[in-house]
Amino acid sequence: MATTLQFEVSANGHVFGSAKSDTIVIKAPAGTKARWVRQAQREGKKLSDWISDGIARADDELQRAVIAEREACAKVSDGD
């Protein structure tokens, strides 16, 4: 049975309950949620903070990949 996780995240990735945040709803199997909870606890974090940090890390990695791709394309178009 899936478990619904819901929390609010601001634009900078911090978990808040303010009007400036967005709500994220994740439906995950109970086993997945349990695994995430254990991982969050090992890192000394609340589950919502652990998920938020993971989203922020993934976003940072994506931004770095986009920048690298743009730089590679610029080098090709410049003839380097």
URWOFEN-V892392 format. One record per backbone hydrogen bond with DSSP energy under -1.0 kcal/mol. NH is the residue of the N-H (numbers start at 0). CO is the residue of the C=O. Records with the same first field share a line. If there is no record, write none. Layout:
NH: CO / CO
This chain:
2: 27
4: 25
6: 23
8: 21
9: 13
12: 9
20: 17
21: 8
23: 6
25: 4
27: 2
29: 0
32: 28
33: 29
34: 30
35: 31
36: 32
37: 33
38: 34
39: 35
40: 36
41: 37
42: 38
43: 40
44: 39
49: 45
50: 46
51: 47
52: 48
53: 49
54: 50
55: 51
56: 52
57: 53
58: 54
59: 55
60: 56
61: 57
62: 58
63: 59
64: 60
65: 61
66: 62
67: 63
68: 64
69: 65
70: 66
71: 67
72: 68
73: 69
74: 70
75: 71
76: 72
77: 73
79: 74
